[in-house]
Amino acid sequence: MTAADTRIDFQKYTAGGNDYLVLDEETWGGPLTPDAVRLLCDRRFGIGADGILQRRPAPPDGPYPVRIYNSDGSACERSGNGLRIFAQWLRDTGVTARDRFPVHCRAGTSAVEFHDDASLSVEMGTASHRPDDIGLTDPAVPGGRHRLPTSAGDLDVTTLSLGNPHTVVFSDLPPDAVHRLGHEIATHPLFRHGTNVQFVTGIAPDALAIEVWERGAGRTLASGASACAAATAALARGLVRAPVTVRMAGGEVTVLLRDGAVVWQRGSAHRVFAGAIDRAYATGDAKEGAR
Ligand SMILES: N[C@@H](CCC[C@H](N)C(=O)O)C(=O)O
């Protein structure tokens, strides 16, 4: 029996404190189960991460497909930090040496561009306010700007989809709102598939500050898709001008629109460490007590 039979290699990356494990589908032996994702992401029983990126087989020149999972085991259509991390991993591991290439996730294909300062830009698609795209359950509620009833009163929000659902909260709230209201809004009955939530805590002419509550992961220190959602919503309200620097607890990304509507985010992604996890533990029954 070789080490590859008993251990599964992984790499751990971070983008502004939003951390992901990167695994290979071939090494794992197929798609991850929700139980396996929860175990691997568990910070006490597993390796610990906000989510997992599982690389899928690809033609040499791409597009390079990736499955994206949240730490609660759910699959996610698109992740801004996830795609930046995956692109960085493709370069770090020598899968490609190119500066521009396409990656592919459930929400579609995104172009990636590396810059001289070691940052990278990733295309995030076009924001949609269509109720069906967001998964709104009440036909009386339009996508875009509306009021959202919560335990803290009716909030001024913008709901939109970037391939995944987002609710940007513009109401003035106490600093701990992300902890008090994040889960409530993320699981609000208005959203058929749940929603990621961004609390806007500061606005400048070309910058925003947000706190993030992710669907499927809870509060995170940063989120690329959330930064894009918040910037897009603030641009639509005329509150900021592009490019918009979006500051989060763990770091910042820059968001801009190309061709008037295509959302791009720019930031960095870093490898933290590489390791191997016991295959029997990660895939077998020895996961008692994990979330
Ligand atoms: N961390 C991500 C966002 C992940 C998506 C989300 N949790 C979902 O379920 O849609 C990012 O950086 O964009």
The ligand as an SDF file (V2000), in Angstrom:
LIG
                    3D

 13 12  0  0  0  0  0  0  0  0999 V2000
  -16.5610   33.1070   -0.0480 N   0  0  0  0  0  0  0  0  0  0  0  0
  -17.1540   33.3140   -1.2890 C   0  0  0  0  0  0  0  0  0  0  0  0
  -18.6230   33.2830   -1.3800 C   0  0  0  0  0  0  0  0  0  0  0  0
  -19.1020   31.8660   -1.3180 C   0  0  0  0  0  0  0  0  0  0  0  0
  -20.4990   31.7510   -1.8170 C   0  0  0  0  0  0  0  0  0  0  0  0
  -21.5060   31.5490   -0.8120 C   0  0  0  0  0  0  0  0  0  0  0  0
  -21.2400   31.1060    0.4730 N   0  0  0  0  0  0  0  0  0  0  0  0
  -22.7400   30.9080   -1.4340 C   0  0  0  0  0  0  0  0  0  0  0  0
  -23.3030   29.9240   -0.9040 O   0  0  0  0  0  0  0  0  0  0  0  0
  -23.1820   31.4230   -2.4600 O   0  0  0  0  0  0  0  0  0  0  0  0
  -16.6100   34.4530   -2.0740 C   0  0  0  0  0  0  0  0  0  0  0  0
  -15.4950   34.8460   -1.8300 O   0  0  0  0  0  0  0  0  0  0  0  0
  -17.2730   34.9030   -3.0110 O   0  0  0  0  0  0  0  0  0  0  0  0
  1  2  1  0
  2  3  1  0
  2 11  1  0
  3  4  1  0
  4  5  1  0
  5  6  1  0
  6  7  1  0
  6  8  1  0
  8  9  2  0
  8 10  1  0
 11 12  2  0
 11 13  1  0
M  END
$$$$
